[in-house]
Every structure is written in structure tokens, then in C-alpha cells.
Amino acid sequence: MADIFVAGETLVDFVPDSGATLREVDSYTHRPGGAPANVAVGLSRLGSAPAFWTRLGDDAFGEFLAETLAAEGIPETHVERVDGKTTLAVVSPPGAAGPRFGFYGSRDVTFGFDPDAAPTEALTAEGTAESTERPTDPPWVHLGGVALTHPGGRAATRELLSAATAAGCPVSFDVNYRSDLVPDGAEGAVSTAVREAVAESDVVLCSDEDVAAAGLSTNEGVELARDLLEFGPHTAVVTMGDEGALAVSSNAAPWGAATVRHGGFAVEAVDATGAGDAFTAGLLSRLAGAQASKDGDEEPLREALAYGNATAALSVGSVGGMGSIPARDEVKAFLAERE
């Protein structure tokens, strides 16, 4: 599989232990989280630890996250430690009304990336390799939409997108629009930044809720994916919860023009927190490897959807985002049982 570079937030999820509403919750368990961090760790568990640019506070939660990333095999090269408090995300109980996450703490620490500090040297084959064996292709770059809610995050994302384009890196972007993180008066700037990121990416991942909230499209399913292709990416992937996922690609994609759907896997779900990130990690672990084929065969896209759905299905079997993402052997065994 090609080397991958991931950039974005790492934070702490406070997951409720019981209760139908936040007012009824008696206790919480703190767990590592943040969509890009979950994807980075998922990729590591699936066989290829990516380079990861993220920011951690200098408090006890930041130390907890630093230790977690190190234990998961994420290189510390681009893990920054900055003054301030780590962002906390309080997770609502399943089925509770309102936003799924409530964010607390310093947004500047977690989302305030410095564009001048963007490790653009990592977006070349030479800069990404950790060993003396240099890959022949530039790395796959994966970015998320939450960082775009902060001015620093928007500027840093633009810097990375520009560098990735110059280096010939394939880019994936997870829309992951969080309207409750958008400051008053910044809606236009954030919406514009999301559109620009979609336009400059090769593969875009989203749910219909993400896209509607970001003002990109009011359609669903295949029509939504086709709307996204109009912005410029060659592949759009739409996740649909327990109904699986679909992808639509144009002739510009390495796997050619295709419309592919995978209905997911029937499993008993315990907690869906981070399931979308598990799916993304599984999908990217396959697409990044298929990128070099460039033979117009849609089978790699079909296989990637199945692999992503299998990774997500295994993740919902236990509580807690990052901690529930399975290892490569688990996914392999799961798929073998369903052949």
C-alpha cells in the first residue's frame, strides 16, 4: 500500500456510560478521538501507519493522547505539543435529540493549525518515507472538514492542498461538517473553504447530512455523489449508516467511470461512535494501494467499499470510537466468513 499522510484534529471523547439523555447520564469514560486521528490509527491497525500532523495541548489530556498515538504506532514526527487545554467532545447518548457531539476547551489548541508550520516536505516520496527504502509515488493525503471551522485550520488546509497538488499527491477529503463548531459570522468562510477542499480533492467522502449542512447539495445517494463530482473530484463516496455505502467515479478516476454500491453487513451494533472513521480507514487502505494501477478496472473501488464496510461493521460491536477500530487480521477473517 502507498504511504499516506493524514492531517487534522486529535481530541478526547467523553462517552456516556448510561442514560437516555445527557441530563440522565451518571458517568462518562474518556477515550481518544477526533476523526483524522481515528483514521490515522485505523490505517495503522490495518497495516500501514501514516504520517500524521496534529496538535495536542500541554495538559494531562494532551499527554494521554500523545501516549495513545505512540502506542498505536503513529510516528511522533509531526505531532505538535502546544500551550493550552485539549478540546473535549462530549458524546450524546444514542437516540438523544440535538447534535451528536458537544465541544469544550480551547479550539485554538486543537484546530488552530499554523500554515507556516505545515509539513509540506512530507508530501513528497522522499519526505514521507521513514526508512531508507523510498517509495516511487508521492503519498496519499487525507484531510478532514472539522479543521476548516478555525481560521488557522482553513489556512493550513489550503497550504496542504496546494502542496499536495504541486507534488502530484492523490487527495481525499472527508466533509464531516460540524455546524456547531462554526463561529457566528464565519458560515460563509467555512462553506467556501469546504467547497474549495472538495474541488481540489480526488476522492470526497461524506454523508447526505454533511453535504446538506455544508450547502453543497440537497440530494441523496447516487444523485448526491454526482453533484459532488461536478465540483471536481473524480470519486465521491457516500456513507449511509446501516445501509452501507456507495461510490460514483468519473473517467478521470484510476478505476474508471463507475457506480458501485455495497449494502454493508448485518451486525449487532453496540456503539456507532467513530464508525464512519473506521469505514474511511478501511476504504483508504484499499484505494491508496489501487491508485497506482490506473487501468480503469472498477473492481478496486468495489473491493474498497466492502473492506470499508467490514471495518465499520466490526467497529460498532464495542464502545468507543478509536478503540473499537479492528486490526487487519480481524477484517480479513470477517470478510472470509461472509464469502
Salt bridges, closest charged atoms under 4 A:
GLU63 OE1 - ARG81 NH1 3.18
GLU72 OE2 - ARG45 NH2 2.54
GLU80 OE1 - ARG55 NH1 3.67
ASP108 OD1 - HIS150 NE2 2.70
GLU223 OE2 - ARG226 NH1 3.10
ASP271 OD1 - ARG100 NH2 3.51
GLU298 OE2 - ARG302 NH2 2.41
GLU303 OE2 - ARG286 NE 3.98
GLU337 OE1 - ARG338 NH1 3.24
